[in-house]
Amino acid sequence: GLQDPMPTFVKVTAADPLNLDLVKQGSTDIGLQLPLKIEIGAAAFPHPDKVKNDRLRGIVQSRLGHAGEDSYSISPIVVHKGGKNEQKKVDTRKSRLTTSSSQYVVCAVADGVYSWRYQGIDAGKYSRFLVRSVQNAAQRHVVGGGDVEDEIASVSSTSTLETSRPDPLQLLVVAEERLQMRTDLKGSCTACICCIDGEQGVLKVANLGDSGAMVIRRGTVIFRTNEQEHQFGFPFQLPVDSARDAQEYTCNIFDGDVVVLGSDGLFDNVSDEQIEEIIRKEVPFLDHGAEIKSKKTKQQRVTPNRLANILASQAFFNSTNKTLVTPYSMGASEAFNMIYTGGKMDDICCVAAILSADSATDIHRFQR
């Protein structure tokens, strides 16, 4: 139900080196400062009917969260010079979300398929296990990780730690393997895995289904993932499809970029143009070190937690509007050859990351 991808999208099947040619077309002399500090936050809202009838609320924690069948995980990793990596030790049971700041972050969003509920199955358990499996795999992928205290540890396929950077597709494959080992766990879900590498200035994504990710630069969407659907309303999903069916992407990231990761509850209800409008209003951006006109100064910049909440709130509002033209209504109109208006009420999950030059470390500047 989303528009065709922009020409700046790049699909890759292998590691892609830093390529300044991936800078948004039309920009001039964009400076790349490395490493980048990644500030990240999240929001999660249940389906409006679940809020109204069941008084259900989203669970938003510092590293894990969910709302209805939607789930997310955030795994910040500090990358030290000399090649050694250290995973931040966090308490995933904390109920209060605080903004995370790191130079490398792995984040995941999964959307459980609601129709399983008609068989008495909560697909939210399936999606929550997937994002926790991704988190656990990311932590085990680097030296110093693997301190998540949950049931995943009992079915982990490996106990060794590796020093290489996590790859989003491999993390999804590991999560799929762990789900296959849980024969008692029924359901299905879409998944989007992002590795935000602030040290190298690269975003890597593996996306299966109609969740997705985008990059907003200078108030303009310059990258977004494609939807994968068998037909309208039937997205690719585990275990119907394989993790290796996921599409892989890479995109260079820069000082001032905003990365948004979300379930279809976000992207079905908020257009790219509306997301751009919100970002331009809330996040100032720089041009050659001089601040471009914005309603907020850098010091007044919204936190990632607040930005995610604003985006999710807009999606929630749009989903209940019966006359609004939304990405979902446009897709439904095309799929069913009829005029359809309004949003799609659904669970909503959103992760937002704001990238900035890390002034606390040595800065390396590259020019096109």
Solvent accessible surface area in square Angstrom, and as a share of the most:
residue,aa,sasa,rsa
1,G,24,0.23
2,L,43,0.21
3,Q,107,0.48
4,D,126,0.65
5,P,64,0.40
6,M,57,0.26
7,P,133,0.84
8,T,27,0.16
9,F,31,0.13
10,V,41,0.23
11,K,123,0.52
12,V,27,0.15
13,T,114,0.66
14,A,73,0.57
15,A,85,0.66
16,D,38,0.20
17,P,102,0.64
18,L,66,0.33
19,N,55,0.28
20,L,38,0.19
21,D,99,0.51
22,L,35,0.17
23,V,1,0.00
24,K,47,0.20
25,Q,118,0.52
26,G,77,0.74
27,S,17,0.11
28,T,91,0.53
29,D,84,0.43
30,I,12,0.06
31,G,18,0.17
32,L,0,0.00
33,Q,35,0.16
34,L,15,0.08
35,P,16,0.10
36,L,0,0.00
37,K,65,0.28
38,I,0,0.00
39,E,33,0.15
40,I,2,0.01
41,G,0,0.00
42,A,4,0.03
43,A,1,0.01
44,A,3,0.02
45,F,45,0.19
46,P,5,0.03
47,H,39,0.18
48,P,13,0.08
49,D,63,0.33
50,K,14,0.06
51,V,59,0.34
52,K,165,0.70
53,N,105,0.54
54,D,94,0.49
55,R,208,0.76
56,L,71,0.35
57,R,194,0.71
58,G,23,0.22
59,I,74,0.38
60,V,41,0.24
61,Q,35,0.15
62,S,4,0.03
63,R,20,0.07
64,L,9,0.04
65,G,4,0.04
66,H,51,0.23
67,A,1,0.00
68,G,13,0.12
69,E,4,0.02
70,D,0,0.00
71,S,0,0.00
72,Y,0,0.00
73,S,1,0.01
74,I,1,0.01
75,S,2,0.01
76,P,1,0.00
77,I,1,0.01
78,V,38,0.22
79,V,15,0.09
80,H,80,0.36
81,K,151,0.64
82,G,81,0.78
83,G,56,0.54
84,K,151,0.64
85,N,13,0.07
86,E,97,0.43
87,Q,4,0.02
88,K,68,0.29
89,K,164,0.69
90,V,36,0.21
91,D,59,0.30
92,T,13,0.08
93,R,164,0.60
94,K,91,0.39
95,S,93,0.60
96,R,172,0.63
97,L,28,0.14
98,T,48,0.28
99,T,51,0.30
100,S,4,0.03
101,S,45,0.29
102,S,7,0.05
103,Q,24,0.11
104,Y,6,0.02
105,V,0,0.00
106,V,2,0.01
107,C,1,0.01
108,A,0,0.00
109,V,0,0.00
110,A,0,0.00
111,D,16,0.08
112,G,4,0.04
113,V,38,0.22
114,Y,100,0.38
115,S,60,0.39
116,W,65,0.23
117,R,101,0.37
118,Y,170,0.65
119,Q,129,0.57
120,G,73,0.70
121,I,40,0.20
122,D,46,0.24
123,A,2,0.01
124,G,0,0.00
125,K,114,0.49
126,Y,11,0.04
127,S,0,0.00
128,R,58,0.21
129,F,9,0.04
130,L,0,0.00
131,V,2,0.01
132,R,67,0.24
133,S,0,0.00
134,V,0,0.00
135,Q,1,0.00
136,N,0,0.00
137,A,7,0.06
138,A,0,0.00
139,Q,1,0.00
140,R,40,0.14
141,H,37,0.17
142,V,2,0.01
143,V,66,0.38
144,G,35,0.34
145,G,14,0.14
146,G,25,0.24
147,D,48,0.25
148,V,10,0.06
149,E,126,0.57
150,D,26,0.13
151,E,100,0.45
152,I,0,0.00
153,A,48,0.37
154,S,95,0.61
155,V,30,0.17
156,S,30,0.19
157,S,67,0.43
158,T,58,0.34
159,S,98,0.63
160,T,88,0.51
161,L,81,0.40
162,E,92,0.41
163,T,85,0.49
164,S,61,0.40
165,R,81,0.30
166,P,7,0.04
167,D,46,0.24
168,P,3,0.02
169,L,18,0.09
170,Q,80,0.35
171,L,3,0.01
172,L,0,0.00
173,V,12,0.07
174,V,37,0.21
175,A,0,0.00
176,E,23,0.10
177,E,71,0.32
178,R,1,0.00
179,L,10,0.05
180,Q,115,0.51
181,M,103,0.46
182,R,43,0.16
183,T,109,0.64
184,D,99,0.51
185,L,24,0.12
186,K,110,0.47
187,G,4,0.04
188,S,1,0.01
189,C,0,0.00
190,T,2,0.01
191,A,0,0.00
192,C,0,0.00
193,I,0,0.00
194,C,0,0.00
195,C,4,0.02
196,I,1,0.00
197,D,9,0.05
198,G,0,0.00
199,E,54,0.24
200,Q,87,0.39
201,G,0,0.00
202,V,8,0.04
203,L,0,0.00
204,K,47,0.20
205,V,0,0.00
206,A,0,0.00
207,N,0,0.00
208,L,0,0.00
209,G,0,0.00
210,D,14,0.07
211,S,3,0.02
212,G,3,0.03
213,A,1,0.01
214,M,0,0.00
215,V,0,0.00
216,I,2,0.01
217,R,10,0.04
218,R,67,0.24
219,G,1,0.01
220,T,48,0.28
221,V,1,0.00
222,I,2,0.01
223,F,1,0.01
224,R,12,0.04
225,T,3,0.02
226,N,46,0.24
227,E,42,0.19
228,Q,18,0.08
229,E,57,0.26
230,H,86,0.39
231,Q,123,0.55
232,F,48,0.20
233,G,61,0.59
234,F,79,0.33
235,P,17,0.11
236,F,43,0.18
237,Q,10,0.04
238,L,1,0.00
239,P,82,0.51
240,V,89,0.51
241,D,18,0.09
242,S,45,0.29
243,A,0,0.00
244,R,147,0.54
245,D,66,0.34
246,A,10,0.08
247,Q,38,0.17
248,E,31,0.14
249,Y,4,0.02
250,T,2,0.01
251,C,8,0.05
252,N,3,0.01
253,I,0,0.00
254,F,3,0.01
255,D,40,0.21
256,G,15,0.15
257,D,1,0.01
258,V,1,0.01
259,V,3,0.02
260,V,0,0.00
261,L,1,0.01
262,G,0,0.00
263,S,0,0.00
264,D,7,0.04
265,G,0,0.00
266,L,0,0.00
267,F,3,0.01
268,D,10,0.05
269,N,1,0.01
270,V,1,0.00
271,S,34,0.22
272,D,26,0.14
273,E,94,0.42
274,Q,50,0.22
275,I,0,0.00
276,E,26,0.12
277,E,107,0.48
278,I,17,0.09
279,I,4,0.02
280,R,105,0.38
281,K,107,0.45
282,E,17,0.08
283,V,3,0.02
284,P,10,0.06
285,F,22,0.09
286,L,55,0.27
287,D,41,0.21
288,H,130,0.58
289,G,70,0.67
290,A,64,0.50
291,E,79,0.35
292,I,55,0.28
293,K,196,0.83
294,S,35,0.23
295,K,169,0.72
296,K,58,0.25
297,T,63,0.37
298,K,86,0.36
299,Q,161,0.72
300,Q,111,0.50
301,R,54,0.20
302,V,16,0.09
303,T,71,0.41
304,P,4,0.02
305,N,33,0.17
306,R,134,0.49
307,L,0,0.00
308,A,0,0.00
309,N,52,0.27
310,I,34,0.17
311,L,0,0.00
312,A,0,0.00
313,S,44,0.28
314,Q,48,0.21
315,A,0,0.00
316,F,55,0.23
317,F,125,0.52
318,N,2,0.01
319,S,4,0.03
320,T,62,0.36
321,N,42,0.21
322,K,170,0.72
323,T,110,0.64
324,L,61,0.31
325,V,103,0.59
326,T,3,0.02
327,P,11,0.07
328,Y,42,0.16
329,S,2,0.01
330,M,92,0.41
331,G,8,0.08
332,A,1,0.01
333,S,30,0.20
334,E,152,0.68
335,A,51,0.39
336,F,120,0.50
337,N,144,0.74
338,M,101,0.45
339,I,159,0.81
340,Y,78,0.30
341,T,63,0.36
342,G,3,0.02
343,G,12,0.11
344,K,63,0.27
345,M,80,0.36
346,D,23,0.12
347,D,4,0.02
348,I,0,0.00
349,C,0,0.00
350,C,0,0.00
351,V,3,0.01
352,A,0,0.00
353,A,1,0.01
354,I,1,0.00
355,L,0,0.00
356,S,10,0.06
357,A,25,0.19
358,D,17,0.09
359,S,106,0.69
360,A,94,0.73
361,T,49,0.29
362,D,88,0.45
363,I,68,0.34
364,H,105,0.47
365,R,130,0.47
366,F,89,0.37
367,Q,97,0.43
368,R,127,0.46
